[in-house]
Structure formats: C-alpha cells, structure tokens
Amino acid sequence: MEHHDVAAIRESYAGAGLHARDLAADPLTQFGTWFTDAVGAALPEPNAMVLSTVDADGRPSARTVLLKGYGPEGFRFFTNHRSRKARAIAADSRVALLFPWHPMRRQVIVEGTAERLSREESAEYFRTRPRGSQLGAWASEHQSAVVSGRAELESRYAELAERWPDEVPMPDFWGGYRVMPTSVEFWQGRPDRLHDRLRYRRADPGEQGEWVIERLRP
C-alpha cells in the first residue's frame, strides 16, 4: 500500500488580492460576480455547495447539494423532506453553505437560516427537471434510510417509470429551501497563507439593515 506524506502536500496561492473597495455593497450582488467568474472558468459543477446542518441532538453533518437559484430572496436548493438534512433543518434552521472553488483559489461561506419554499415554487422547479431526475426523486422516497442494495432502487425506479410514462407528478415529500444569509464570507487564497477574507454581516442581526464589510485574519 502506497503511503503519502500528507503533511508535506502544500501549494502557495498566487493571484490578485481582494479589497473591500472592490466589493459590491451587498453580498448577493458580489456572489453573482464570483459565480459568473466560476462559470466562465468552466469549473465542474460551479453550483455545487456543501450544506452543513446540526440536528436536534447537536450532531453536525455535511453533504454536497446543488444551488438552484440565488438573489435578494437568498440561496435556493431542493431535496427530499424526509432526508437527514431536512430533519436537521426542521430541528434547527441555522445552516452553513460552502462553495469550494479551489481551482480559482476562492471560497464563499454563507451562514444563515433555511426555510421551506412554497409548494407552488417547488412545483415550478420540479417541472423543469429531466424526467429521470423526477423519477429518481420518487425512487428515493425514504432518503437516507438503509436500503438492501442497488437492485431495490432500480426495481422501484422501473416500476415508477411504467406507472408514469409521460408526466411525473411532484412528490408531496419533496421540495425546496431558501437560505437567508446573516453573513457571507469571500475568501481569496494568497501567498504565505495570508489569505484575504472579507465578510459581510448585518449591522443589526435582528433587522434587515445595511451590510457591514469586515476583514478577518486568515
């Protein structure tokens, strides 16, 4: 078995710095600029983000989900309401999102609260999904539960495909979430680990007031 000296793996990050004077007044606009850069750089799955949650017992968990919309209303994603992540959000709506754009030496870290989208909003998006993904949502009805094997999933998928040869209805156990940010950090890798970290936070956490931009120590 080959062994690697993990501690010796390192890379010095070079590139343009990040300055408060260059940032937009609000984090969603700034996120849009960086997201456009990530798409333009042809990164694989630029909308992939790590969603972190904490359950009712205080146990943290994380997984990668796909961003499906962003703007003044927050960051949107869709999932099974019976999944582990959904159960955690029901117990504690505070979440974190991480966009790991490593090839660009960039990260965006969002902290905020998650709330369910309306069924109408979820249905509007569900109709745009490929038929295979729609059937997949049904086939994994009890997401995060133990399954006997892949054959069970494929058998269920085939059964559903036969039941709905055309239009696939949206499951009542599936839908979207909106993450409303309370802070958004933009991280730019720099040489000698002196990374640029600029964080937006609300001047008054209890209000939808102005955003304050702060530089954090790396």
Z-matrix of the N, CA and C atoms (Angstrom, degrees):
N
C 1 1.464
C 2 1.532 1 109.57
N 3 1.306 2 115.91 1 129.83
C 4 1.455 3 120.31 2 -178.02
C 5 1.515 4 110.27 3 -79.51
N 6 1.311 5 116.35 4 135.00
C 7 1.451 6 121.43 5 178.96
C 8 1.525 7 109.53 6 -112.48
N 9 1.311 8 116.67 7 142.57
C 10 1.457 9 121.97 8 179.07
C 11 1.529 10 109.08 9 -118.48
N 12 1.307 11 115.15 10 144.11
C 13 1.456 12 120.19 11 175.20
C 14 1.529 13 106.88 12 -82.74
N 15 1.327 14 114.99 13 90.20
C 16 1.456 15 120.02 14 -175.22
C 17 1.531 16 111.18 15 -59.55
N 18 1.330 17 116.31 16 -37.70
C 19 1.458 18 119.54 17 -177.56
C 20 1.523 19 112.34 18 -64.69
N 21 1.344 20 116.52 19 -22.36
C 22 1.462 21 120.04 20 -177.50
C 23 1.525 22 112.79 21 -87.32
N 24 1.337 23 117.15 22 -7.87
C 25 1.464 24 120.26 23 179.57
C 26 1.522 25 108.48 24 -78.40
N 27 1.311 26 116.52 25 114.51
C 28 1.464 27 120.05 26 -179.85
C 29 1.524 28 110.01 27 -152.61
N 30 1.281 29 115.20 28 158.02
C 31 1.460 30 121.54 29 179.43
C 32 1.517 31 107.95 30 -146.42
N 33 1.309 32 116.34 31 137.96
C 34 1.453 33 120.54 32 177.30
C 35 1.522 34 108.42 33 -91.29
N 36 1.319 35 116.53 34 126.92
C 37 1.446 36 121.25 35 -177.37
C 38 1.524 37 110.36 36 -87.68
N 39 1.312 38 115.37 37 125.10
C 40 1.465 39 120.44 38 177.12
C 41 1.522 40 108.43 39 -118.79
N 42 1.302 41 115.36 40 155.68
C 43 1.449 42 118.55 41 178.32
C 44 1.511 43 111.30 42 146.84
N 45 1.313 44 115.28 43 179.18
C 46 1.462 45 121.09 44 -178.00
C 47 1.517 46 110.32 45 -66.31
N 48 1.315 47 116.25 46 146.74
C 49 1.448 48 121.14 47 179.05
C 50 1.525 49 111.88 48 -82.71
N 51 1.317 50 114.27 49 176.12
C 52 1.456 51 121.09 50 -179.58
C 53 1.528 52 108.04 51 -122.32
N 54 1.333 53 116.49 52 124.62
C 55 1.455 54 121.77 53 -176.68
C 56 1.525 55 110.32 54 -123.79
N 57 1.318 56 116.03 55 143.94
C 58 1.455 57 120.77 56 -178.18
C 59 1.525 58 111.23 57 -57.72
N 60 1.309 59 116.80 58 -34.33
C 61 1.468 60 119.97 59 -177.48
C 62 1.529 61 112.44 60 -66.31
N 63 1.332 62 115.81 61 -18.82
C 64 1.463 63 119.78 62 -178.34
C 65 1.530 64 112.75 63 -93.53
N 66 1.328 65 117.18 64 -4.92
C 67 1.460 66 120.43 65 -175.99
C 68 1.521 67 111.66 66 -87.54
N 69 1.340 68 115.13 67 153.91
C 70 1.461 69 121.02 68 173.95
C 71 1.528 70 109.23 69 -70.13
N 72 1.315 71 116.60 70 164.17
C 73 1.462 72 120.60 71 -177.23
C 74 1.519 73 112.53 72 -70.06
N 75 1.330 74 117.62 73 -24.85
C 76 1.463 75 119.93 74 179.92
C 77 1.530 76 109.40 75 -128.42
N 78 1.336 77 117.94 76 152.10
C 79 1.469 78 121.08 77 -173.26
C 80 1.513 79 114.52 78 -70.10
N 81 1.324 80 118.67 79 -29.11
C 82 1.457 81 119.45 80 -179.16
C 83 1.525 82 111.23 81 -68.15
N 84 1.340 83 116.39 82 -37.86
C 85 1.463 84 119.85 83 175.64
C 86 1.521 85 110.39 84 -65.73
N 87 1.332 86 116.35 85 -43.32
C 88 1.455 87 120.32 86 178.56
C 89 1.520 88 110.93 87 -64.20
N 90 1.327 89 116.99 88 -39.98
C 91 1.463 90 120.07 89 176.97
C 92 1.528 91 110.12 90 -59.71
N 93 1.325 92 116.60 91 -42.03
C 94 1.457 93 120.05 92 179.29
C 95 1.516 94 112.12 93 -58.79
N 96 1.330 95 117.02 94 -38.89
C 97 1.465 96 120.77 95 178.13
C 98 1.525 97 110.56 96 -64.57
N 99 1.325 98 116.59 97 -47.60
C 100 1.464 99 119.69 98 -179.50
C 101 1.526 100 111.60 99 -68.35
N 102 1.319 101 117.23 100 -36.22
C 103 1.466 102 119.45 101 179.09
C 104 1.519 103 110.11 102 -65.01
N 105 1.323 104 117.00 103 -40.34
C 106 1.466 105 121.02 104 176.61
C 107 1.528 106 110.16 105 -61.05
N 108 1.333 107 116.50 106 -39.28
C 109 1.468 108 120.41 107 176.86
C 110 1.532 109 110.81 108 -62.78
N 111 1.334 110 116.55 109 -42.29
C 112 1.466 111 120.82 110 -178.64
C 113 1.522 112 111.12 111 -65.35
N 114 1.321 113 116.98 112 -40.58
C 115 1.468 114 120.96 113 176.89
C 116 1.520 115 109.52 114 -65.61
N 117 1.336 116 116.85 115 -44.16
C 118 1.457 117 120.84 116 -179.47
C 119 1.506 118 113.24 117 -64.42
N 120 1.347 119 116.69 118 -26.93
C 121 1.466 120 120.85 119 178.40
C 122 1.522 121 111.97 120 -82.16
N 123 1.323 122 116.79 121 1.86
C 124 1.470 123 123.01 122 178.62
C 125 1.531 124 112.08 123 57.99
N 126 1.332 125 116.13 124 38.37
C 127 1.459 126 118.87 125 175.46
C 128 1.520 127 109.54 126 -68.05
N 129 1.332 128 118.50 127 145.05
C 130 1.465 129 119.77 128 175.86
C 131 1.520 130 110.19 129 -68.29
N 132 1.328 131 116.33 130 130.07
C 133 1.466 132 121.74 131 178.44
C 134 1.537 133 112.31 132 48.33
N 135 1.329 134 118.51 133 60.93
C 136 1.465 135 119.54 134 -179.04
C 137 1.522 136 112.90 135 -62.64
N 138 1.340 137 117.37 136 -18.77
C 139 1.465 138 120.66 137 178.71
C 140 1.522 139 112.75 138 -92.08
N 141 1.340 140 117.90 139 7.60
C 142 1.463 141 120.48 140 176.04
C 143 1.521 142 109.42 141 -75.06
N 144 1.317 143 116.22 142 134.18
C 145 1.465 144 120.88 143 -179.51
C 146 1.515 145 109.37 144 -141.09
N 147 1.313 146 115.93 145 147.17
C 148 1.457 147 121.73 146 177.16
C 149 1.525 148 108.07 147 -88.86
N 150 1.323 149 116.23 148 119.81
C 151 1.459 150 122.29 149 178.83
C 152 1.530 151 108.83 150 -100.67
N 153 1.320 152 116.79 151 121.05
C 154 1.459 153 121.98 152 179.20
C 155 1.523 154 109.86 153 -109.98
N 156 1.339 155 115.32 154 136.58
C 157 1.455 156 121.61 155 -179.13
C 158 1.523 157 109.13 156 -135.83
N 159 1.325 158 115.70 157 168.33
C 160 1.462 159 122.73 158 174.30
C 161 1.524 160 107.34 159 -131.74
N 162 1.335 161 117.08 160 131.39
C 163 1.459 162 119.19 161 -177.30
C 164 1.525 163 111.95 162 -86.34
N 165 1.320 164 116.37 163 -175.27
C 166 1.457 165 121.43 164 -175.94
C 167 1.521 166 112.98 165 -62.87
N 168 1.338 167 117.18 166 -23.27
C 169 1.464 168 121.43 167 179.14
C 170 1.523 169 112.29 168 -94.95
N 171 1.325 170 117.42 169 6.91
C 172 1.460 171 121.20 170 179.30
C 173 1.514 172 114.58 171 81.00
N 174 1.343 173 117.73 172 12.37
C 175 1.462 174 120.82 173 179.83
C 176 1.524 175 110.15 174 -85.74
N 177 1.331 176 117.83 175 122.95
C 178 1.464 177 120.53 176 -179.87
C 179 1.522 178 111.22 177 -80.94
N 180 1.307 179 116.26 178 153.76
C 181 1.459 180 121.94 179 172.91
C 182 1.521 181 108.24 180 -151.64
N 183 1.325 182 115.40 181 155.64
C 184 1.464 183 120.56 182 -178.37
C 185 1.514 184 109.22 183 -143.27
N 186 1.327 185 115.69 184 151.22
C 187 1.463 186 121.58 185 178.37
C 188 1.529 187 107.63 186 -160.51
N 189 1.324 188 115.50 187 160.96
C 190 1.461 189 120.11 188 178.90
C 191 1.526 190 109.51 189 -92.49
N 192 1.314 191 116.34 190 129.75
C 193 1.456 192 122.28 191 174.15
C 194 1.528 193 107.12 192 -128.94
N 195 1.322 194 115.74 193 173.14
C 196 1.464 195 120.03 194 -177.94
C 197 1.526 196 111.28 195 -108.07
N 198 1.319 197 115.22 196 129.79
C 199 1.458 198 121.41 197 173.54
C 200 1.525 199 108.38 198 -67.86
N 201 1.341 200 116.54 199 132.21
C 202 1.460 201 119.99 200 -178.82
C 203 1.527 202 112.98 201 -122.81
N 204 1.317 203 115.80 202 14.19
C 205 1.451 204 119.49 203 176.38
C 206 1.514 205 110.24 204 164.74
N 207 1.318 206 116.61 205 149.69
C 208 1.458 207 120.95 206 176.75
C 209 1.523 208 108.97 207 -154.74
N 210 1.315 209 115.18 208 157.54
C 211 1.456 210 120.96 209 -179.69
C 212 1.516 211 109.01 210 163.92
N 213 1.330 212 117.95 211 -164.20
C 214 1.466 213 120.74 212 -178.91
C 215 1.520 214 112.68 213 -55.32
N 216 1.350 215 116.72 214 -25.33
C 217 1.461 216 120.14 215 -179.40
C 218 1.527 217 112.51 216 -82.61
N 219 1.331 218 118.09 217 -2.23
C 220 1.460 219 120.98 218 177.73
C 221 1.521 220 113.16 219 110.62
N 222 1.339 221 115.33 220 -161.48
C 223 1.465 222 123.41 221 -178.06
C 224 1.529 223 108.79 222 -107.46
N 225 1.326 224 117.15 223 131.79
C 226 1.459 225 120.09 224 -175.55
C 227 1.528 226 112.06 225 -113.52
N 228 1.336 227 115.00 226 142.34
C 229 1.457 228 121.84 227 170.52
C 230 1.521 229 108.51 228 -147.01
N 231 1.341 230 116.42 229 166.78
C 232 1.458 231 121.33 230 -175.97
C 233 1.524 232 109.81 231 -129.37
N 234 1.329 233 115.11 232 147.95
C 235 1.465 234 118.83 233 -177.41
C 236 1.524 235 110.08 234 -165.27
N 237 1.321 236 114.75 235 179.25
C 238 1.462 237 122.97 236 176.52
C 239 1.533 238 108.76 237 -81.37
N 240 1.320 239 117.32 238 128.87
C 241 1.460 240 120.48 239 -178.56
C 242 1.533 241 112.51 240 -72.06
N 243 1.340 242 117.12 241 -7.44
C 244 1.464 243 120.13 242 177.59
C 245 1.526 244 111.67 243 -100.36
N 246 1.318 245 116.93 244 2.48
C 247 1.460 246 121.42 245 -177.48
C 248 1.517 247 111.15 246 -73.14
N 249 1.319 248 115.04 247 168.25
C 250 1.469 249 120.05 248 177.90
C 251 1.521 250 111.02 249 -61.20
N 252 1.323 251 116.52 250 -41.91
C 253 1.465 252 119.89 251 -178.47
C 254 1.523 253 111.29 252 -63.60
N 255 1.348 254 116.43 253 -40.81
C 256 1.458 255 120.52 254 -179.15
C 257 1.525 256 111.03 255 -67.42
N 258 1.329 257 116.58 256 -38.98
C 259 1.467 258 119.30 257 178.15
C 260 1.530 259 110.16 258 -65.00
N 261 1.339 260 116.40 259 -38.15
C 262 1.465 261 119.85 260 178.74
C 263 1.522 262 110.55 261 -65.57
N 264 1.321 263 117.16 262 -43.67
C 265 1.461 264 120.84 263 -179.90
C 266 1.530 265 110.74 264 -63.10
N 267 1.339 266 116.51 265 -35.82
C 268 1.460 267 119.60 266 177.95
C 269 1.526 268 111.00 267 -64.35
N 270 1.342 269 116.28 268 -31.96
C 271 1.466 270 120.79 269 -179.79
C 272 1.521 271 111.95 270 -82.98
N 273 1.325 272 116.80 271 -35.48
C 274 1.470 273 121.94 272 -178.41
C 275 1.519 274 107.33 273 -150.37
N 276 1.314 275 116.62 274 110.02
C 277 1.474 276 120.62 275 -172.89
C 278 1.524 277 113.36 276 -76.22
N 279 1.338 278 117.85 277 -4.97
C 280 1.473 279 120.04 278 -179.92
C 281 1.524 280 109.75 279 -76.34
N 282 1.325 281 116.62 280 128.39
C 283 1.462 282 122.06 281 -176.81
C 284 1.526 283 109.78 282 -138.36
N 285 1.328 284 114.93 283 169.71
C 286 1.466 285 121.73 284 172.91
C 287 1.517 286 108.56 285 -134.02
N 288 1.321 287 116.12 286 144.98
C 289 1.465 288 123.29 287 176.21
C 290 1.524 289 108.14 288 -120.84
N 291 1.315 290 116.32 289 140.96
C 292 1.466 291 121.17 290 177.22
C 293 1.520 292 109.12 291 -131.49
N 294 1.327 293 116.33 292 123.06
C 295 1.466 294 122.38 293 174.67
C 296 1.529 295 107.03 294 -101.60
N 297 1.341 296 118.94 295 108.49
C 298 1.472 297 122.18 296 -174.57
C 299 1.528 298 112.57 297 -95.38
N 300 1.301 299 117.27 298 80.31
C 301 1.460 300 121.25 299 -178.58
C 302 1.531 301 109.47 300 -89.66
N 303 1.337 302 115.97 301 64.61
C 304 1.459 303 122.20 302 -172.91
C 305 1.535 304 114.18 303 -58.90
N 306 1.352 305 119.67 304 -42.41
C 307 1.468 306 118.19 305 -179.51
C 308 1.534 307 113.31 306 -58.63
N 309 1.329 308 116.82 307 -23.85
C 310 1.460 309 120.61 308 179.02
C 311 1.527 310 111.34 309 -97.95
N 312 1.343 311 116.22 310 4.30
C 313 1.469 312 121.63 311 -177.59
C 314 1.529 313 110.10 312 57.78
N 315 1.335 314 115.53 313 41.25
C 316 1.458 315 120.51 314 -178.01
C 317 1.527 316 110.77 315 -133.55
N 318 1.321 317 114.67 316 149.73
C 319 1.454 318 122.55 317 169.65
C 320 1.529 319 107.78 318 -140.35
N 321 1.327 320 115.32 319 150.96
C 322 1.459 321 120.78 320 169.11
C 323 1.524 322 106.60 321 -126.43
N 324 1.329 323 116.46 322 129.08
C 325 1.456 324 121.91 323 -178.53
C 326 1.528 325 108.33 324 -119.77
N 327 1.310 326 115.28 325 121.97
C 328 1.467 327 122.03 326 -178.00
C 329 1.518 328 108.98 327 -113.42
N 330 1.308 329 116.95 328 131.42
C 331 1.460 330 121.89 329 170.60
C 332 1.524 331 107.85 330 -119.28
N 333 1.329 332 115.71 331 138.94
C 334 1.455 333 118.93 332 -178.53
C 335 1.506 334 111.77 333 -179.12
N 336 1.321 335 115.80 334 -160.34
C 337 1.455 336 121.60 335 179.80
C 338 1.523 337 109.80 336 -120.69
N 339 1.326 338 115.27 337 144.66
C 340 1.464 339 121.13 338 -178.00
C 341 1.520 340 110.31 339 -106.37
N 342 1.311 341 115.57 340 138.86
C 343 1.465 342 121.07 341 175.43
C 344 1.517 343 108.52 342 -136.60
N 345 1.331 344 115.55 343 150.92
C 346 1.458 345 119.72 344 -179.66
C 347 1.529 346 111.67 345 -69.34
N 348 1.320 347 114.82 346 143.61
C 349 1.451 348 120.53 347 170.36
C 350 1.523 349 108.64 348 -77.66
N 351 1.312 350 116.97 349 160.71
C 352 1.463 351 120.41 350 176.43
C 353 1.526 352 109.36 351 -67.20
N 354 1.320 353 115.94 352 158.27
C 355 1.465 354 119.84 353 178.08
C 356 1.529 355 110.82 354 -61.59
N 357 1.330 356 116.53 355 -32.95
C 358 1.466 357 120.54 356 179.04
C 359 1.529 358 110.47 357 -65.31
N 360 1.331 359 117.01 358 -43.31
C 361 1.462 360 120.48 359 179.00
C 362 1.531 361 110.93 360 -64.76
N 363 1.344 362 115.87 361 -40.31
C 364 1.462 363 119.85 362 179.62
C 365 1.521 364 111.08 363 -66.77
N 366 1.328 365 116.58 364 -41.35
C 367 1.465 366 120.80 365 -179.31
C 368 1.527 367 111.07 366 -64.47
N 369 1.319 368 115.90 367 -37.13
C 370 1.473 369 119.93 368 178.98
C 371 1.523 370 110.26 369 -60.47
N 372 1.336 371 117.12 370 -42.51
C 373 1.460 372 119.38 371 178.27
C 374 1.531 373 111.29 372 -73.03
N 375 1.328 374 117.77 373 -40.66
C 376 1.472 375 120.87 374 -177.22
C 377 1.522 376 110.77 375 -56.98
N 378 1.323 377 116.71 376 -36.40
C 379 1.469 378 119.96 377 -179.79
C 380 1.520 379 112.74 378 -64.94
N 381 1.330 380 118.11 379 -22.26
C 382 1.461 381 120.97 380 -179.23
C 383 1.530 382 112.14 381 -87.47
N 384 1.322 383 118.42 382 -9.76
C 385 1.469 384 121.26 383 -176.82
C 386 1.529 385 110.46 384 -73.43
N 387 1.331 386 117.79 385 148.42
C 388 1.468 387 119.95 386 173.37
C 389 1.535 388 109.73 387 -58.54
N 390 1.307 389 116.02 388 149.14
C 391 1.470 390 120.09 389 -177.56
C 392 1.522 391 110.88 390 -55.67
N 393 1.339 392 117.38 391 -40.03
C 394 1.461 393 119.95 392 -179.54
C 395 1.516 394 112.29 393 -60.75
N 396 1.330 395 116.79 394 -38.40
C 397 1.463 396 120.52 395 178.64
C 398 1.522 397 110.84 396 -70.06
N 399 1.332 398 116.13 397 -35.38
C 400 1.460 399 119.49 398 177.20
C 401 1.530 400 110.43 399 -62.89
N 402 1.325 401 116.22 400 -45.32
C 403 1.466 402 120.23 401 178.72
C 404 1.526 403 110.74 402 -66.33
N 405 1.343 404 116.23 403 -36.12
C 406 1.452 405 120.51 404 178.99
C 407 1.514 406 112.29 405 -61.26
N 408 1.351 407 116.31 406 -36.24
C 409 1.461 408 120.19 407 178.05
C 410 1.524 409 110.64 408 -61.88
N 411 1.329 410 116.20 409 -40.22
C 412 1.470 411 120.33 410 177.89
C 413 1.531 412 111.18 411 -70.38
N 414 1.324 413 116.65 412 -40.40
C 415 1.469 414 120.38 413 -175.96
C 416 1.518 415 112.01 414 -64.52
N 417 1.327 416 116.33 415 -28.61
C 418 1.461 417 120.63 416 179.18
C 419 1.526 418 109.98 417 -105.30
N 420 1.321 419 115.72 418 47.71
C 421 1.463 420 121.54 419 -175.85
C 422 1.527 421 112.12 420 -54.52
N 423 1.321 422 116.61 421 -44.81
C 424 1.465 423 120.95 422 -179.03
C 425 1.537 424 109.04 423 -99.91
N 426 1.316 425 115.37 424 63.25
C 427 1.463 426 120.91 425 -176.38
C 428 1.523 427 111.05 426 -57.93
N 429 1.322 428 115.87 427 141.57
C 430 1.466 429 125.67 428 179.98
C 431 1.526 430 112.57 429 81.33
N 432 1.348 431 118.11 430 -7.67
C 433 1.460 432 120.36 431 177.06
C 434 1.527 433 109.65 432 -81.15
N 435 1.332 434 116.50 433 154.04
C 436 1.462 435 121.61 434 178.91
C 437 1.527 436 109.61 435 -67.64
N 438 1.331 437 116.46 436 138.47
C 439 1.460 438 122.21 437 178.76
C 440 1.520 439 108.70 438 -123.20
N 441 1.329 440 117.48 439 149.39
C 442 1.467 441 121.47 440 -175.27
C 443 1.520 442 112.63 441 -66.52
N 444 1.328 443 117.44 442 -29.43
C 445 1.460 444 121.28 443 -179.04
C 446 1.511 445 109.98 444 171.84
N 447 1.332 446 116.04 445 172.27
C 448 1.462 447 119.55 446 -178.73
C 449 1.525 448 111.66 447 -64.70
N 450 1.333 449 116.65 448 -30.84
C 451 1.466 450 120.41 449 -179.02
C 452 1.529 451 110.74 450 -57.85
N 453 1.330 452 116.99 451 -36.17
C 454 1.465 453 120.17 452 179.32
C 455 1.521 454 110.89 453 -63.62
N 456 1.338 455 116.32 454 -42.17
C 457 1.458 456 120.62 455 178.98
C 458 1.525 457 111.24 456 -65.43
N 459 1.328 458 116.51 457 -44.40
C 460 1.460 459 120.21 458 -177.79
C 461 1.523 460 111.21 459 -67.08
N 462 1.327 461 116.54 460 -35.28
C 463 1.461 462 120.12 461 177.81
C 464 1.527 463 110.34 462 -65.90
N 465 1.322 464 115.73 463 -42.00
C 466 1.462 465 120.14 464 178.78
C 467 1.522 466 110.32 465 -65.10
N 468 1.326 467 117.66 466 -40.43
C 469 1.460 468 122.17 467 178.62
C 470 1.536 469 110.21 468 -60.87
N 471 1.329 470 116.81 469 -45.98
C 472 1.467 471 120.77 470 -179.34
C 473 1.526 472 111.03 471 -62.85
N 474 1.308 473 115.87 472 -38.85
C 475 1.471 474 120.59 473 178.50
C 476 1.523 475 110.88 474 -62.53
N 477 1.332 476 116.21 475 -42.98
C 478 1.463 477 120.97 476 -179.59
C 479 1.522 478 111.78 477 -69.56
N 480 1.332 479 116.91 478 -37.95
C 481 1.466 480 120.90 479 178.98
C 482 1.524 481 110.69 480 -62.51
N 483 1.330 482 115.78 481 -34.47
C 484 1.472 483 119.95 482 178.15
C 485 1.530 484 110.33 483 -74.44
N 486 1.319 485 116.64 484 -35.18
C 487 1.466 486 120.23 485 -179.21
C 488 1.519 487 110.90 486 -67.61
N 489 1.350 488 116.09 487 -40.44
C 490 1.465 489 120.14 488 -177.57
C 491 1.534 490 109.69 489 -121.11
N 492 1.326 491 118.21 490 82.75
C 493 1.474 492 120.70 491 -178.63
C 494 1.530 493 112.75 492 -71.07
N 495 1.327 494 116.64 493 -18.14
C 496 1.463 495 119.89 494 -178.11
C 497 1.532 496 109.88 495 -119.34
N 498 1.308 497 116.46 496 -106.54
C 499 1.460 498 120.76 497 -177.53
C 500 1.527 499 111.52 498 -73.60
N 501 1.326 500 115.66 499 133.75
C 502 1.465 501 121.64 500 179.04
C 503 1.524 502 108.28 501 -105.35
N 504 1.329 503 118.16 502 122.67
C 505 1.465 504 119.68 503 179.81
C 506 1.532 505 111.19 504 -73.18
N 507 1.316 506 116.34 505 155.27
C 508 1.460 507 119.65 506 177.59
C 509 1.524 508 109.49 507 -77.44
N 510 1.334 509 117.33 508 132.37
C 511 1.467 510 119.63 509 178.43
C 512 1.530 511 110.71 510 -64.98
N 513 1.333 512 116.13 511 148.63
C 514 1.462 513 118.83 512 177.49
C 515 1.519 514 111.71 513 -75.49
N 516 1.340 515 116.95 514 -10.60
C 517 1.466 516 121.42 515 -179.94
C 518 1.535 517 112.16 516 -100.23
N 519 1.307 518 117.13 517 15.84
C 520 1.466 519 121.55 518 -174.96
C 521 1.524 520 108.96 519 -129.24
N 522 1.341 521 117.01 520 146.91
C 523 1.452 522 119.01 521 177.23
C 524 1.514 523 112.73 522 174.18
N 525 1.323 524 115.43 523 -171.18
C 526 1.455 525 120.64 524 -173.56
C 527 1.503 526 114.46 525 -108.29
N 528 1.344 527 113.75 526 165.74
C 529 1.460 528 122.48 527 175.82
C 530 1.523 529 108.63 528 -131.12
N 531 1.310 530 114.20 529 152.16
C 532 1.456 531 121.84 530 174.35
C 533 1.522 532 107.81 531 -119.48
N 534 1.330 533 117.24 532 126.17
C 535 1.463 534 121.64 533 176.50
C 536 1.517 535 108.02 534 -100.81
N 537 1.322 536 115.76 535 114.86
C 538 1.457 537 121.65 536 178.16
C 539 1.527 538 107.99 537 -92.87
N 540 1.326 539 118.50 538 115.71
C 541 1.472 540 120.33 539 -173.80
C 542 1.520 541 113.99 540 -74.47
N 543 1.331 542 114.89 541 141.64
C 544 1.457 543 121.48 542 169.51
C 545 1.526 544 109.83 543 -106.99
N 546 1.348 545 116.31 544 -21.15
C 547 1.461 546 121.34 545 172.21
C 548 1.520 547 108.71 546 -152.38
N 549 1.327 548 116.01 547 147.12
C 550 1.473 549 122.18 548 177.66
C 551 1.520 550 107.51 549 -137.88
N 552 1.327 551 116.27 550 121.75
C 553 1.467 552 121.15 551 -179.41
C 554 1.525 553 110.35 552 -108.66
N 555 1.324 554 115.36 553 131.64
C 556 1.466 555 122.10 554 175.14
C 557 1.531 556 107.66 555 -107.05
N 558 1.324 557 115.04 556 122.13
C 559 1.469 558 122.86 557 -173.34
C 560 1.524 559 108.92 558 -115.92
N 561 1.310 560 116.01 559 125.05
C 562 1.464 561 122.03 560 178.28
C 563 1.512 562 108.82 561 -122.29
N 564 1.334 563 117.72 562 121.38
C 565 1.457 564 121.46 563 -179.98
C 566 1.516 565 111.79 564 -66.60
N 567 1.341 566 116.11 565 138.26
C 568 1.459 567 122.20 566 -179.76
C 569 1.528 568 108.94 567 -135.53
N 570 1.345 569 118.28 568 163.78
C 571 1.471 570 121.20 569 -179.80
C 572 1.533 571 112.38 570 -60.69
N 573 1.337 572 114.52 571 153.60
C 574 1.468 573 122.84 572 174.69
C 575 1.520 574 112.97 573 59.26
N 576 1.314 575 116.39 574 26.72
C 577 1.469 576 122.79 575 177.67
C 578 1.528 577 113.39 576 62.74
N 579 1.339 578 117.22 577 16.85
C 580 1.456 579 120.92 578 175.20
C 581 1.532 580 108.84 579 -90.94
N 582 1.319 581 114.38 580 62.20
C 583 1.449 582 120.86 581 -174.19
C 584 1.532 583 111.77 582 -67.58
N 585 1.322 584 115.96 583 152.33
C 586 1.459 585 121.43 584 173.97
C 587 1.526 586 108.82 585 -87.67
N 588 1.323 587 116.30 586 124.91
C 589 1.460 588 122.28 587 177.03
C 590 1.527 589 108.17 588 -129.79
N 591 1.314 590 115.95 589 111.69
C 592 1.462 591 121.21 590 179.30
C 593 1.525 592 108.42 591 -119.62
N 594 1.322 593 115.08 592 124.70
C 595 1.467 594 120.79 593 -174.38
C 596 1.517 595 111.41 594 -117.12
N 597 1.325 596 114.65 595 132.98
C 598 1.459 597 121.36 596 170.59
C 599 1.532 598 107.70 597 -92.68
N 600 1.314 599 117.47 598 136.18
C 601 1.462 600 121.42 599 171.01
C 602 1.526 601 108.11 600 -145.10
N 603 1.319 602 114.86 601 155.58
C 604 1.454 603 119.88 602 178.97
C 605 1.528 604 109.99 603 -68.92
N 606 1.320 605 117.04 604 137.24
C 607 1.458 606 120.70 605 177.24
C 608 1.522 607 110.39 606 -60.51
N 609 1.332 608 116.10 607 -36.74
C 610 1.463 609 122.37 608 174.99
C 611 1.517 610 106.80 609 -124.18
N 612 1.353 611 118.51 610 108.31
C 613 1.467 612 121.23 611 -176.59
C 614 1.516 613 113.95 612 -56.07
N 615 1.332 614 117.42 613 -25.59
C 616 1.449 615 119.93 614 -177.77
C 617 1.515 616 114.35 615 -88.92
N 618 1.312 617 117.25 616 -1.35
C 619 1.460 618 120.72 617 -176.41
C 620 1.533 619 109.92 618 -127.37
N 621 1.310 620 115.47 619 164.03
C 622 1.461 621 121.13 620 174.53
C 623 1.525 622 108.11 621 -93.22
N 624 1.325 623 116.21 622 55.67
C 625 1.454 624 121.20 623 -176.92
C 626 1.516 625 112.46 624 -87.69
N 627 1.322 626 115.00 625 -161.28
C 628 1.451 627 120.58 626 -177.41
C 629 1.527 628 110.99 627 -70.32
N 630 1.318 629 114.46 628 156.48
C 631 1.455 630 121.00 629 176.39
C 632 1.524 631 109.88 630 -90.05
N 633 1.309 632 115.72 631 138.18
C 634 1.459 633 123.00 632 174.07
C 635 1.515 634 107.89 633 -105.82
N 636 1.329 635 117.95 634 136.22
C 637 1.476 636 121.86 635 178.63
C 638 1.505 637 108.60 636 -106.38
N 639 1.335 638 116.18 637 127.48
C 640 1.456 639 122.26 638 -179.00
C 641 1.523 640 110.24 639 -127.16
N 642 1.327 641 116.18 640 143.20
C 643 1.460 642 120.20 641 172.42
C 644 1.518 643 108.64 642 -92.56
N 645 1.342 644 116.28 643 133.11
C 646 1.455 645 122.32 644 -179.57
C 647 1.522 646 110.16 645 -106.67
N 648 1.318 647 116.19 646 149.31
C 649 1.462 648 119.54 647 173.77
C 650 1.521 649 109.09 648 -65.30
N 651 1.343 650 117.67 649 142.46
C 652 1.472 651 119.95 650 -178.66
C 653 1.527 652 111.47 651 -72.24
